Amino acid sequence: MGKMLRDLVQILDKNTERFVLVGAAAAQAHGIGVTTEDSDILMYSRIGKATADFFKKFEHTDRTYRFRHIETREELDVIDPVHNPSIRPRIDRIFSTAIPVHFYGQTLPVATPEALIAMKLAAYSSEDRDEDQRSRDESAILGLLMKGTDPNSVRKQFELPDKEEAKLQELIARLKRKRTESFYKG
């Protein structure tokens, strides 16, 4: 993941395209122990020509916006607001709150824990998510909450639809039960 991400960041920076690292790789950058086999990059708008040329080093996989580097076999998911309606109302907030994090030998903009929770809640609520993906979404959200991300801060920064709010409440309750059980076992 490191070389591909480094190469992509150089191209994006050179062509002044706005992007933010999101997904499990961003959770890792915040110290959350989740596993991932790819990097997720959120683009502010459609990919420009120079960046599109970079992707000639990649082949498409089974998912429309997932690319695999032909030489290194590293995978990259490119998320753009045009094809992800759940991101559109949140994109300005995600970009304006992104923080620079040193990750894989470079400094790059990374979504805040609050933005990651909001994005994971939206992804979890998506009709096309399978159970494995939903399980990983839950793990990332729980990890961010256990690390100290305030759910009220998520609510304050991002307007959560009812379905996402209900899921957040469920995960908070699950976390409280685990902490209570741990306390009494302790």
Secondary structure as GFF3:
##gff-version 3
##sequence-region A 1 186
A	DSSP	alpha_helix	2	14	.	.	.	ID=ss1
A	DSSP	beta_strand	19	22	.	.	.	ID=ss2
A	DSSP	alpha_helix	23	29	.	.	.	ID=ss3
A	DSSP	beta_strand	38	43	.	.	.	ID=ss4
A	DSSP	alpha_helix	49	54	.	.	.	ID=ss5
A	DSSP	three_ten_helix	55	57	.	.	.	ID=ss6
A	DSSP	beta_strand	58	60	.	.	.	ID=ss7
A	DSSP	beta_strand	66	69	.	.	.	ID=ss8
A	DSSP	beta_strand	75	79	.	.	.	ID=ss9
A	DSSP	three_ten_helix	88	90	.	.	.	ID=ss10
A	DSSP	alpha_helix	91	97	.	.	.	ID=ss11
A	DSSP	beta_strand	99	103	.	.	.	ID=ss12
A	DSSP	beta_strand	106	110	.	.	.	ID=ss13
A	DSSP	alpha_helix	113	125	.	.	.	ID=ss14
A	DSSP	alpha_helix	131	146	.	.	.	ID=ss15
A	DSSP	alpha_helix	151	157	.	.	.	ID=ss16
A	DSSP	alpha_helix	162	185	.	.	.	ID=ss17
###
